[in-house]
Amino acid sequence: MRPDGPAMAAPEESLRRRKTGHSDPQPESPPAPGRDPAGSPAHLHAGTFWLTRIVLLKALAFVYFVAFLVAFHQNKQLIGDRGLLPCRAYLRSVQQYFQGRVGWEALSYAPTVLWLMDWSDMNSNLDLLALLGLGVSAFVLITGCANMLLMAALWGLYTSLVNVGQIWYSFGWESQLLETGFLGIFLCPLWTLSRLPRHTPTSRIVLWGFRWLIFRIMLGAGLIKIRGDRCWRDLTCMDFHYETQPVPNPMAYYLHRSPWWFHRFETLSNHFIELLVPFFLFLGRRACMVHGVLQILFQAVLIVSGNLSFLNWLTMVPSLACFDDAALACLFPSGPGSLKDRVLHMQREARGARPEPRFGPAVRRAANVSLGVLLAWLSVPVVLNLLSSRQVMNTSFNPLRIVNTYGAFGSVTKERTEVVLQGTASPNASAPDAVWEDYEFKCKPGDPSRRPCLISPYHYRLDWLMWFAAFQTYEHNEWILRLAGKLLAGDAVALSLLAHSPFEGRPPPRWVRGEHYRYKFSRPGGSHAAQGKWWVRKRIGTYFPPVSLQELRAYFRDRGEPLPEPL
């Protein structure tokens, strides 16, 4: 045996290993962040909702921001000291109803922090609430960080505005925002401002609260249609909807002229989305995500086809609860230290790790269970309403509007009518030579040559109420006489709600009247369209007769309001 045999065998063994495809074992190095042990990009596992919470909070903060922006720009004109329906007068009437006391009864009837503020300058109070809401919602939107205190502040601020907003805040999406915002409070840790609070995972109870909300929104909307207008059952509602909806946009002009079969397809698709798809929520993870995708796409289509305020944007928010971290990972960048990378590490740590008993999480679990019990209890009248043949929509059964009923377009108007406000400087309103000039609103149809506006998710509250007033009488909408009085006085606060006053730079009119018109879209390529007209209108008659300031004196006196003074 050669003494150097073993030493000479090493190269031979190495050669043999190379030939057979084997190599010497090497010490393993840890995988790079965000990559699995094989070196390929790691994927988040299903079943956690860290990224879901961030997306939900940002989406909700965006809607809050728009809502507070609308409030800041319009509250003073609508419910301020010189508004059309001053909230100070409303609060005083509530106070008088409860025998002059501001006790629990008054607070529960109209929950608002304005009870605790000085009423001498209500405009400043309203601006303060709106600006605080804008600041907090902008912070959450930009950073994605929130805690229960910030989300509770947003909810409390908007609750305070809704409960004194009277008819201007009577739309269903106000209650929907409050319910969504209330659930948003329980998405967050109590104090921590972190996008990924390690010890506060997203509660499944809260997620199912959001899913229960979108289920009721869509099913309620579908049932109110089937039980309401016959055109939803014979599939003809979409023949009228684009032209007669509250505030059409430019796309509605073209969609209205779609072929009849396309309108039938739209109506059938609407029934499928609202009556069948909501039940996908209870059929497992994949079906739940299909529900979320379909609902978000459906809301996007509605956004494109009309100006429905922030309603459709808000309805997207609870649909986001259908997606877990694995589904939403594509929305976030990868790389060391990224949110996705941090969630991946938290998922790995959670596997096989036994959570340490902590007092905070135990209290939080108790709070979440209490929330679930509260939602279940408050849902009883809502479910009974859904099952009832006399279903009502957009109704709250509690003053805080935590769980509500929803629905939209249970009936569709078959023709569009508009109230056009006009003024004249003539001393005699009935004189044949009196020249009547139109006031132009921000967004609602008026001048037939003006293109329909595109403002969603912003919302002009007065324009929407003018749509409702057009198929009622002015006796049902007394605020329209207040508006007429302010136009007669040349009130700058009220005029800021309008796009154009024909008396700008001139003395106010001596008379104001309301004229009733029927509006129809012009036909693309037709003679009216060739003249630049989007609408064709025909006068129906008088909506309210010519009025002067002197004639309105008794109206304002009977309501304890000062007569507007001409400038």
GIGIJO-V420543 format. One record per backbone hydrogen bond with DSSP energy under -0.5 kcal/mol. CO is the residue of the C=O (numbers start at 1). NH is the residue of the N-H. E is the energy in kcal/mol with one decimal. If there is no record, write none. Layout:
BEGIN
CO_NH_E, CO_NH_E
END
This chain:
BEGIN
2_5_-1.9, 4_8_-2.0, 5_9_-1.4, 6_10_-0.7, 7_10_-0.5, 8_12_-0.9, 9_13_-3.0, 10_14_-2.4, 11_15_-2.5, 12_16_-2.7, 13_17_-2.4, 14_18_-1.9, 15_19_-2.1, 16_20_-2.1, 17_21_-0.6, 17_22_-2.5, 18_21_-0.5, 32_35_-2.0, 34_42_-2.5, 36_39_-2.6, 40_36_-2.7, 45_48_-0.6, 48_325_-2.8, 49_53_-1.6, 50_54_-1.3, 51_55_-2.3, 52_56_-2.7, 53_57_-2.8, 54_58_-2.4, 55_59_-2.4, 56_60_-2.6, 57_61_-2.5, 58_62_-2.1, 59_63_-1.8, 60_64_-2.4, 61_65_-2.6, 62_66_-2.1, 63_67_-2.6, 64_68_-2.8, 65_69_-2.0, 66_70_-2.5, 67_71_-2.0, 68_72_-2.6, 69_73_-2.0, 70_74_-1.7, 71_75_-2.4, 74_78_-1.8, 75_79_-3.2, 75_80_-0.9, 76_80_-0.7, 77_84_-1.4, 78_85_-2.9, 79_87_-2.8, 80_83_-1.6, 83_86_-0.6, 86_90_-1.4, 87_91_-2.7, 88_92_-2.2, 89_93_-2.0, 90_94_-2.0, 91_95_-2.5, 92_96_-2.6, 93_97_-1.9, 94_98_-1.5, 95_100_-2.6, 95_101_-0.5, 96_99_-1.7, 98_101_-1.4, 101_103_-0.8, 103_107_-2.4, 104_108_-2.6, 105_109_-1.9, 106_110_-2.3, 110_112_-0.5, 112_115_-1.3, 113_116_-1.7, 114_117_-1.3, 118_121_-0.6, 119_122_-0.6, 121_125_-1.5, 122_126_-2.6, 123_127_-2.4, 124_128_-2.5, 125_129_-2.2, 126_130_-2.2, 127_131_-2.9, 128_132_-2.5, 129_133_-2.1, 130_134_-2.4, 131_135_-2.5, 132_136_-2.5, 133_137_-2.4, 134_138_-2.1, 135_139_-1.9, 136_140_-2.2, 137_141_-2.5, 138_142_-2.3, 139_143_-2.5, 140_144_-2.2, 147_151_-2.2, 148_152_-2.4, 149_153_-1.9, 150_154_-2.1, 151_155_-2.2, 152_156_-2.8, 153_157_-2.6, 154_158_-2.3, 155_159_-2.4, 156_160_-2.0, 157_161_-1.3, 158_162_-2.7, 159_163_-2.1, 161_164_-1.3, 161_165_-0.8, 162_165_-0.7, 165_168_-1.4, 166_169_-1.4, 167_170_-1.4, 171_174_-1.4, 171_175_-0.8, 172_176_-2.0, 173_177_-2.1, 174_178_-1.8, 175_179_-2.5, 176_180_-2.5, 177_181_-2.8, 178_182_-2.1, 179_183_-1.9, 180_184_-1.8, 181_185_-1.0, 182_185_-0.7, 182_186_-0.7, 183_186_-0.9, 184_187_-1.0, 185_188_-1.0, 189_148_-2.7, 190_149_-1.0, 192_194_-0.8, 194_197_-0.6, 196_198_-0.8, 197_200_-2.2, 203_207_-2.0, 204_208_-2.5, 205_209_-1.5, 206_210_-2.0, 207_211_-2.2, 208_212_-2.5, 209_213_-1.7, 210_214_-2.3, 211_215_-2.1, 212_216_-2.1, 213_217_-2.5, 214_218_-2.3, 215_219_-2.5, 216_220_-2.3, 217_221_-1.9, 218_222_-2.4, 219_223_-2.8, 220_224_-2.2, 221_225_-1.1, 222_226_-2.1, 223_227_-2.5, 224_228_-0.7, 229_232_-1.5, 229_233_-0.5, 230_233_-1.2, 230_234_-2.1, 231_236_-2.2, 231_237_-1.3, 236_239_-1.6, 237_240_-1.9, 237_241_-1.9, 238_242_-0.5, 240_243_-0.7, 240_244_-2.0, 241_245_-1.8, 245_248_-0.5, 247_307_-1.6, 249_252_-0.7, 249_253_-1.0, 250_253_-0.6, 250_254_-0.9, 251_255_-2.7, 252_256_-2.0, 254_257_-1.0, 255_258_-1.8, 259_262_-0.5, 259_263_-1.6, 260_264_-1.8, 261_265_-2.2, 262_266_-2.4, 263_267_-2.0, 264_268_-2.5, 265_269_-2.6, 266_270_-2.4, 267_271_-2.1, 268_272_-2.3, 269_273_-2.7, 270_274_-2.4, 271_275_-2.6, 271_276_-0.6, 272_276_-1.4, 272_277_-2.3, 276_279_-1.5, 277_280_-2.5, 278_281_-1.3, 279_282_-1.4, 280_283_-1.9, 284_288_-2.3, 285_289_-2.1, 286_290_-2.2, 287_291_-2.3, 288_292_-2.1, 289_293_-2.6, 290_294_-2.6, 291_295_-2.6, 292_296_-2.2, 293_297_-2.4, 294_298_-2.3, 295_299_-2.3, 296_300_-2.0, 297_301_-2.1, 298_302_-1.9, 299_303_-2.1, 300_304_-2.0, 301_305_-1.5, 302_306_-0.7, 303_306_-0.6, 306_308_-1.0, 308_311_-1.8, 310_314_-2.5, 311_315_-2.2, 312_316_-1.1, 313_317_-0.6, 314_317_-1.0, 314_318_-0.6, 315_319_-0.7, 316_320_-0.9, 317_320_-1.4, 318_321_-1.2, 319_322_-1.7, 320_323_-1.6, 324_328_-1.8, 325_329_-1.1, 328_331_-2.0, 329_332_-1.9, 333_340_-0.7, 335_338_-2.1, 338_342_-2.5, 339_343_-2.4, 340_344_-2.0, 341_345_-2.0, 342_346_-2.1, 343_347_-2.4, 344_348_-2.1, 345_349_-2.5, 346_350_-1.9, 347_351_-1.0, 350_352_-0.5, 350_353_-0.5, 353_355_-0.6, 358_362_-1.2, 359_363_-2.1, 360_364_-2.5, 361_365_-2.6, 362_366_-1.9, 363_367_-2.2, 364_368_-2.6, 365_369_-2.5, 366_370_-2.2, 367_371_-2.3, 368_372_-2.4, 369_373_-2.3, 370_374_-2.5, 371_375_-2.9, 372_376_-2.3, 373_377_-2.4, 374_378_-2.7, 375_379_-1.2, 377_380_-1.1, 378_382_-0.5, 379_383_-2.9, 380_384_-2.2, 381_385_-1.9, 382_386_-2.0, 383_387_-2.0, 384_388_-0.8, 388_391_-0.9, 395_405_-2.8, 398_401_-1.6, 403_397_-0.8, 405_395_-0.5, 410_229_-2.7, 415_417_-0.5, 416_519_-2.9, 418_420_-0.6, 418_517_-2.5, 419_421_-0.6, 420_515_-2.7, 421_439_-2.7, 422_513_-2.4, 423_437_-2.7, 424_510_-2.2, 424_511_-1.6, 427_429_-0.6, 428_431_-1.4, 431_434_-1.8, 434_436_-0.7, 437_423_-2.3, 440_499_-2.0, 440_500_-2.0, 443_453_-0.6, 447_446_-0.5, 447_450_-2.1, 448_534_-2.5, 448_535_-1.6, 455_458_-2.5, 459_461_-0.8, 460_464_-1.6, 461_465_-2.1, 462_466_-2.0, 463_467_-1.3, 464_468_-1.6, 465_469_-2.5, 466_470_-1.4, 467_471_-0.6, 468_471_-1.0, 469_472_-1.6, 473_476_-1.2, 474_477_-0.9, 477_480_-2.1, 478_481_-1.5, 478_482_-1.2, 479_483_-2.3, 480_484_-1.9, 481_485_-2.4, 482_486_-2.1, 483_487_-2.0, 484_488_-2.2, 485_489_-1.3, 486_491_-2.9, 487_490_-0.9, 489_567_-1.2, 491_495_-2.4, 492_496_-1.2, 494_497_-1.8, 495_498_-1.6, 497_442_-0.6, 500_440_-2.3, 501_504_-1.6, 503_506_-2.3, 511_424_-1.9, 512_547_-2.4, 513_422_-2.5, 514_543_-2.8, 514_544_-1.6, 515_420_-2.9, 515_517_-0.5, 516_540_-3.3, 516_541_-1.5, 517_418_-2.5, 518_538_-2.1, 519_416_-0.8, 520_536_-3.0, 522_524_-0.5, 523_526_-3.0, 526_530_-2.0, 527_531_-1.0, 528_531_-0.6, 528_533_-2.3, 529_532_-1.8, 532_534_-0.5, 534_522_-2.4, 536_520_-2.1, 538_518_-3.0, 541_516_-3.0, 544_514_-2.1, 547_512_-1.9, 548_552_-1.3, 549_553_-0.5, 550_553_-0.9, 552_556_-2.2, 553_557_-2.4, 554_558_-2.6, 555_559_-0.7, 556_561_-2.7, 557_560_-1.8
END
